[in-house]
Amino acid sequence: MTKKHTILLTTLIISLILLSAINTPQTPTALITQQINPEITIKHTPNNTDNVFILTIDDLSLSVAAQIRLTGKIIEYVKNKSIPTTFFAIPAYMQPYNFSNVIEIAQHGYNHINPKDNSHREFTNLTDKEIEARLTKGKHLLEKQGYTVYGHRAPCFSLKEKHIPLLKTLYLYDSSFHVPPNQTDYLIPYIWLDLTGNICNITTSNKTLKDSKQKLFTVIDNWTASEKPIVILSHFFDYETILQNNQTKECLNSFFDEINKRYYWKTTMKDYAIWKSHLNTINYTLNETETTLEITFNTCLSALTFETHSKKQIKTNCQIKIKHKNSQKTTFILK
Ligand SMILES: [Zn+2]
C-alpha cells in the first residue's frame, strides 16, 4: 500500500466515523406535539367527570296562563332533582320570565308552523331566504324579551346539512341533527329516544316503562363510550300529564335518580358549547428528559383534566388542583 493509499483510506475511515456520530440518536429532548405523541390524553369533560349530561325540553311556550303554570311546575321539578335544563323555546309564543341561571332559553324556529303546508315541520320546503328570515325574526324576538340566545334546534328537525353555514352565523351551537356529519364541534347531537314522548309516556304499560328506561341507559352507556355528550330529548307539553300520573312520574324520578348516582357533569347546552370552544383552543408541547415529562399548555383552562401512563415526574406550566394516581395512570385536574 502506497503512502497515498494510506492517506485516502484513513480519510475514508475518519469520514465514516464522523458520519455515524452525526446519525447517532441524541438524548430525547426534542419538542413533540399533541398530534404525534400519545403520551398524555386530555378528557373531553372537565373535573375528571365521566361524561356531560344535558336535559333539553323542546316547545317551551309562555303565551297563556296554563303554559306559565306548567313552566313553573317543570322548573320546580328539575330544581328538586338538581338538573340544569335547556329549554328550546318557540319565540312567537314567548314572553319575559324570570328564569334562574341553571336554566337556558335557546331558540326553536320561529312559530313551529310551516307557512306553506301548515305542518309542524316549520322549515321543510322553504327557500334559504325564507329560512333565514324566520330564524332571524325568532332570534330577535327572544332577544327583545330579554333572553340571550346561544343555540338553536329546528322544529321537527326540519333543517338540512346545507343550512349549517347559515346556522353558524347566528348561533354558538345547533342541535337540529340526529347524527351530525363531521362537524361535531358545532352540532351538538342528541339521543333520539324521547324521555317524555317514548320512555316515560303515559300510554306505555308499566313493564314497558321499565324496559324502555333500560333501553335508554344502554344508549347512554354507548354514547359515553364514544365520548358523545348525553343530550336528553323531551317535550314541554308532555310534562303536564307525566307529572300528574304516579306511574309516569315515578319513571321520570327513577331516571334522574340513576343519573344523579353517576359522576356526570350536569349542565346546559350553552355552558357545554362554551367549554368545548375553550377546549378546542388548547394545545401543548412536551419536553421529555430521562426523568421528567414537562407539559407546556398554551392556556391554563380551569378544570381541564388529563391523564398519562408515563412513570416520569410530570411538570406543567399550569397549577394542578388535583392529582390522582393508580397503577395504570396518573390523572391531573388543572386549578
Ligand atoms: Zn318542537
Boltz pocket constraint, residues with backbone or C-beta under 6 A from the ligand:
constraints:
  - pocket:
      binder: B
      contacts: [[A, 58], [A, 59], [A, 108], [A, 112], [A, 154], [A, 155], [A, 156]]
      max_distance: 6.0
